[in-house]
């Protein structure tokens, strides 16, 4: 079996993230799959948005947005918010979802999302079909019930969704944790000595 050339830009799976922007008085929400972390310290992320999208102007003007993770329960809203414009429609009301005040930005946070990244724009790169908003993550908020007694985030409890080539998926079974391939097994003692 071989490989053949395939046209287009494709990376999958990606998050069908719900991007909230605007203000509490005039909130808007859109779906973006082109997003991800680009730096840890300081925390930075990005969202690529088509200039013709209604949200583009709101983000460009305010310099703020919130990236809200999508769960299985939010997939219908994510799909709707990706194909309908907020120019003449209140997508929050139509989808039965709720904007709430954010902690550090004027753009609203999505109440129903398990984890939200509040962001401020530090640069915009016009790349062609999309412009990439480079963002400082200024606050991260999570649903309290996702923290265990030691304060560890248990994001696997919320049923996150993924998007791959036109279809939505629920994240499946856990296959391992970061570093599991090199972690020493508990109970086995390592013996030190000369190698043969």
KOLVEXBA-980040 format. One record per residue (C-alpha): x, y, z; residue in three letters; residue number from 0. Coordinates in Angstrom, 1 decimal, padded with zeros to 4 digits. Layout:
N
X, Y, Z, ALA, NUM
...
This chain:
196
000.0, 000.0, 000.0, UNK, 0
001.3, 003.4, -000.9, UNK, 1
000.5, 007.0, -000.3, UNK, 2
-000.9, 009.5, -002.8, UNK, 3
-000.9, 013.3, -002.9, UNK, 4
-004.0, 014.9, -001.3, UNK, 5
-004.8, 018.6, -001.7, UNK, 6
-005.7, 021.0, 001.1, UNK, 7
-004.5, 021.8, 004.6, UNK, 8
-005.6, 019.1, 007.0, UNK, 9
-004.7, 018.3, 010.6, UNK, 10
-007.0, 016.2, 012.7, UNK, 11
-008.3, 015.9, 015.3, UNK, 12
-008.7, 019.5, 016.3, UNK, 13
-010.8, 021.2, 019.0, UNK, 14
-014.1, 022.6, 017.8, UNK, 15
-013.5, 025.5, 020.2, UNK, 16
-016.3, 028.0, 021.0, UNK, 17
-014.8, 031.5, 020.8, UNK, 18
-016.6, 034.2, 022.7, UNK, 19
-016.0, 037.9, 021.9, UNK, 20
-017.7, 041.3, 022.0, UNK, 21
-018.9, 042.4, 025.4, UNK, 22
-021.5, 041.3, 028.0, UNK, 23
-023.8, 043.9, 026.5, UNK, 24
-023.3, 042.7, 022.9, UNK, 25
-021.8, 039.2, 023.2, UNK, 26
-021.0, 037.0, 020.2, UNK, 27
-019.8, 033.4, 019.7, UNK, 28
-018.2, 031.5, 016.9, UNK, 29
-016.6, 028.1, 016.4, UNK, 30
-012.9, 027.8, 015.4, UNK, 31
-010.9, 024.7, 014.8, UNK, 32
-007.7, 026.5, 014.0, UNK, 33
-006.5, 027.1, 017.6, UNK, 34
-003.8, 025.7, 019.9, UNK, 35
-001.1, 026.4, 022.4, UNK, 36
002.1, 028.0, 021.1, UNK, 37
004.0, 028.7, 024.3, UNK, 38
004.0, 027.7, 027.9, UNK, 39
005.8, 030.4, 029.8, UNK, 40
004.4, 032.9, 029.4, UNK, 41
001.2, 031.1, 028.2, UNK, 42
000.3, 032.0, 024.6, UNK, 43
-002.2, 030.6, 022.1, UNK, 44
-003.7, 031.6, 018.8, UNK, 45
-007.0, 031.5, 016.9, UNK, 46
-007.2, 031.9, 013.1, UNK, 47
-010.3, 033.7, 011.9, UNK, 48
-011.5, 034.5, 008.3, UNK, 49
-011.6, 038.4, 007.9, UNK, 50
-015.2, 038.1, 006.6, UNK, 51
-016.5, 036.6, 009.8, UNK, 52
-018.5, 038.9, 012.1, UNK, 53
-016.3, 037.9, 015.1, UNK, 54
-013.2, 039.0, 013.2, UNK, 55
-014.1, 042.7, 013.5, UNK, 56
-015.1, 042.4, 017.2, UNK, 57
-011.8, 040.7, 018.1, UNK, 58
-009.8, 043.2, 016.0, UNK, 59
-011.5, 046.1, 017.7, UNK, 60
-011.5, 044.9, 021.3, UNK, 61
-008.2, 042.9, 021.2, UNK, 62
-009.8, 040.3, 023.5, UNK, 63
-011.6, 036.9, 023.2, UNK, 64
-012.2, 033.8, 025.2, UNK, 65
-011.5, 030.2, 024.0, UNK, 66
-014.0, 027.8, 025.5, UNK, 67
-013.5, 024.1, 025.2, UNK, 68
-016.4, 022.1, 023.8, UNK, 69
-018.0, 019.0, 025.3, UNK, 70
-020.3, 016.4, 023.9, UNK, 71
-023.3, 018.4, 025.3, UNK, 72
-022.0, 021.5, 023.4, UNK, 73
-021.4, 019.9, 020.0, UNK, 74
-024.8, 021.0, 018.6, UNK, 75
-024.1, 024.6, 019.7, UNK, 76
-020.5, 024.4, 018.3, UNK, 77
-021.9, 023.3, 014.9, UNK, 78
-024.6, 026.0, 014.8, UNK, 79
-022.1, 028.7, 015.9, UNK, 80
-019.8, 027.6, 013.1, UNK, 81
-022.3, 027.9, 010.3, UNK, 82
-024.4, 030.8, 011.4, UNK, 83
-023.4, 034.5, 011.7, UNK, 84
-024.0, 036.6, 014.8, UNK, 85
-024.4, 039.7, 012.6, UNK, 86
-028.2, 039.5, 012.8, UNK, 87
-028.8, 036.6, 015.3, UNK, 88
-028.3, 036.0, 019.0, UNK, 89
-026.5, 032.6, 018.9, UNK, 90
-026.5, 032.4, 022.7, UNK, 91
-030.3, 032.6, 022.8, UNK, 92
-030.8, 030.3, 019.8, UNK, 93
-028.5, 027.6, 021.3, UNK, 94
-029.7, 028.0, 024.9, UNK, 95
-026.2, 028.8, 026.1, UNK, 96
-025.0, 031.5, 028.5, UNK, 97
-022.5, 034.3, 028.4, UNK, 98
-021.1, 035.2, 031.8, UNK, 99
-018.5, 037.9, 032.8, UNK, 100
-014.9, 036.9, 032.5, UNK, 101
-012.3, 037.5, 035.2, UNK, 102
-009.7, 039.6, 033.3, UNK, 103
-011.1, 040.5, 029.8, UNK, 104
-014.3, 042.3, 028.7, UNK, 105
-015.3, 039.4, 026.3, UNK, 106
-017.7, 037.0, 028.0, UNK, 107
-017.0, 033.4, 029.0, UNK, 108
-019.3, 030.5, 028.1, UNK, 109
-020.9, 029.3, 031.3, UNK, 110
-021.4, 025.7, 030.0, UNK, 111
-017.8, 025.2, 028.9, UNK, 112
-015.6, 023.2, 031.4, UNK, 113
-012.5, 025.3, 030.7, UNK, 114
-012.0, 028.7, 029.3, UNK, 115
-008.9, 030.7, 028.3, UNK, 116
-009.2, 034.4, 028.6, UNK, 117
-007.0, 036.0, 026.0, UNK, 118
-005.6, 039.4, 024.8, UNK, 119
-004.3, 039.9, 021.3, UNK, 120
-000.6, 040.8, 021.0, UNK, 121
-000.2, 040.4, 017.2, UNK, 122
-002.2, 039.6, 014.1, UNK, 123
-000.7, 037.7, 011.1, UNK, 124
-002.5, 038.0, 007.8, UNK, 125
-001.8, 034.6, 006.2, UNK, 126
-004.3, 034.4, 003.3, UNK, 127
-007.8, 032.9, 003.9, UNK, 128
-007.3, 033.4, 007.7, UNK, 129
-005.7, 035.9, 009.9, UNK, 130
-003.9, 034.4, 012.9, UNK, 131
-004.6, 036.2, 016.2, UNK, 132
-001.6, 035.6, 018.5, UNK, 133
-002.8, 035.8, 022.1, UNK, 134
-001.6, 036.1, 025.6, UNK, 135
-003.5, 033.8, 028.0, UNK, 136
-004.3, 036.2, 030.9, UNK, 137
-006.6, 033.8, 032.8, UNK, 138
-007.8, 030.2, 032.8, UNK, 139
-011.1, 029.4, 034.5, UNK, 140
-012.4, 025.8, 035.1, UNK, 141
-015.6, 024.3, 036.5, UNK, 142
-015.0, 023.6, 040.2, UNK, 143
-016.3, 020.1, 040.0, UNK, 144
-013.4, 019.1, 037.6, UNK, 145
-010.9, 019.6, 040.4, UNK, 146
-010.2, 016.6, 042.7, UNK, 147
-009.4, 016.9, 046.4, UNK, 148
-005.7, 017.6, 045.7, UNK, 149
-006.6, 020.4, 043.2, UNK, 150
-005.7, 018.3, 040.2, UNK, 151
-007.7, 019.1, 037.0, UNK, 152
-009.7, 016.1, 035.9, UNK, 153
-010.6, 017.3, 032.4, UNK, 154
-011.3, 013.7, 031.3, UNK, 155
-014.5, 013.8, 033.3, UNK, 156
-016.3, 016.4, 031.1, UNK, 157
-016.6, 014.5, 027.8, UNK, 158
-014.5, 016.7, 025.5, UNK, 159
-015.3, 016.8, 021.8, UNK, 160
-013.0, 016.7, 018.8, UNK, 161
-013.4, 017.6, 015.1, UNK, 162
-011.8, 015.7, 012.3, UNK, 163
-012.4, 016.3, 008.5, UNK, 164
-016.0, 017.4, 008.8, UNK, 165
-017.1, 015.2, 011.6, UNK, 166
-017.4, 015.6, 015.4, UNK, 167
-016.2, 012.9, 017.8, UNK, 168
-016.3, 012.3, 021.5, UNK, 169
-012.9, 011.6, 023.0, UNK, 170
-012.6, 007.9, 023.6, UNK, 171
-010.8, 005.8, 026.2, UNK, 172
-007.6, 006.9, 027.9, UNK, 173
-004.6, 005.3, 026.3, UNK, 174
-001.9, 006.6, 028.7, UNK, 175
-000.7, 009.6, 030.5, UNK, 176
002.2, 011.9, 029.5, UNK, 177
005.5, 010.0, 030.0, UNK, 178
003.9, 006.6, 030.4, UNK, 179
006.2, 005.0, 027.8, UNK, 180
009.3, 005.6, 029.9, UNK, 181
007.8, 005.5, 033.4, UNK, 182
009.2, 002.8, 035.7, UNK, 183
006.7, 000.2, 036.8, UNK, 184
005.8, 000.4, 040.5, UNK, 185
007.1, -002.5, 042.6, UNK, 186
010.0, -003.4, 040.4, UNK, 187
013.4, -002.7, 042.0, UNK, 188
016.2, -001.6, 039.8, UNK, 189
019.4, -003.5, 040.4, UNK, 190
022.6, -001.6, 039.8, UNK, 191
025.7, -003.4, 038.8, UNK, 192
028.0, -004.0, 035.9, UNK, 193
026.4, -004.6, 032.5, UNK, 194
027.5, -007.8, 030.6, UNK, 195
